[in-house]
Amino acid sequence: MTTLLRIDASAQLQDRSLTRKLTALFTEAFRSADPQVRVITRDVGADPIPPIDHRFIHAAFTPPAEREVWMNQRLALSDRLIDEVTAADVIVLGAPMYNYGMPSTLKVWIDHISRIGRTFSFDLSRGDFPIEPILFGKKLVVLSSRGEFGFGAGEVRGHLNALDPGIAACAHYFGVALRDIETVAIEYQEFKDARHARSVARAEENTRRLARRLAATGDARTPTPEPAPT
Ligand SMILES: Cc1cc2nc3c(=O)[nH]c(=O)nc-3n(C[C@H](O)[C@H](O)[C@H](O)COP(=O)(O)O)c2cc1C
């Protein structure tokens, strides 16, 4: 049985949010193709997670056997969020662009997921790359929306895009390799013109197609093999 983790991060509620529409569409299409799918939902836009602080960091970097009661309490939400990621085969992320990056609520979710001993290990004997991910083999679908346009590599606002690289940089904490990230983005939302309408239609079609492919082929559970180092 496949487990789908749906994360929503828009500060807008369902009827005013394009990313929520896309994550709903993805979930619906996935379920149509795979009625057995188990869906976990986590809405950090409507129900924000508190930011990490010095107590969180102290608790996270204390070995589990040495943790005091308050430390386990401080990490309880992070543990639950990591359990959700660990259970997932596919993670679908509704990621609006805010001030050229991700919403702060989504960043806080990532800060809670990125935990030593749970999602990564750290060992200086590995030299200059001491961090290794613990989770593997998951697929990540980023469903985004932007008010402006041209945020792709080499496009007119490509250099301003801090959203997609920000998510990609942390994807290993969710057990996702870079090649296993799929992105669909609506553009022109602030222009509200024919280009926006076309962008919405294209994004909806691509979202449905992606959901059907990941659900129907079993692709969701089969990580793409690592390419040989060059
Ligand atoms: C606080 C805020 C900041 C935004 N910043 C940007 C931005 O930097 N670039 C951009 O293209 N659109 C920006 N937008 C437009 C949103 O990306 C757009 O409205 C998108 O549809 C939001 O996703 P949602 O519809 O799921 O809420 C911003 C919107 C808000 C509310």
The ligand as a Gaussian input file, in Angstrom:
#p B3LYP/6-31G(d) Opt

LIG

0 1
 C        2.934000      37.348000       1.144000
 C        3.001000      37.091000      -0.323000
 C        4.203000      37.215000      -0.998000
 C        4.284000      36.970000      -2.363000
 N        5.488000      37.055000      -3.007000
 C        5.578000      36.774000      -4.313000
 C        6.842000      36.820000      -4.996000
 O        7.881000      37.116000      -4.414000
 N        6.871000      36.516000      -6.309000
 C        5.759000      36.143000      -7.000000
 O        5.854000      35.861000      -8.184000
 N        4.545000      36.070000      -6.378000
 C        4.439000      36.371000      -5.066000
 N        3.231000      36.300000      -4.441000
 C        2.058000      35.812000      -5.193000
 C        1.807000      34.335000      -4.852000
 O        2.918000      33.532000      -5.189000
 C        0.570000      33.851000      -5.578000
 O       -0.533000      34.612000      -5.133000
 C        0.276000      32.375000      -5.363000
 O       -0.878000      32.043000      -6.082000
 C        0.137000      32.042000      -3.871000
 O       -0.233000      30.696000      -3.676000
 P       -1.697000      30.316000      -3.165000
 O       -2.641000      30.788000      -4.262000
 O       -1.714000      28.860000      -2.977000
 O       -1.953000      31.071000      -1.876000
 C        3.126000      36.577000      -3.083000
 C        1.899000      36.481000      -2.392000
 C        1.839000      36.732000      -1.045000
 C        0.509000      36.591000      -0.323000

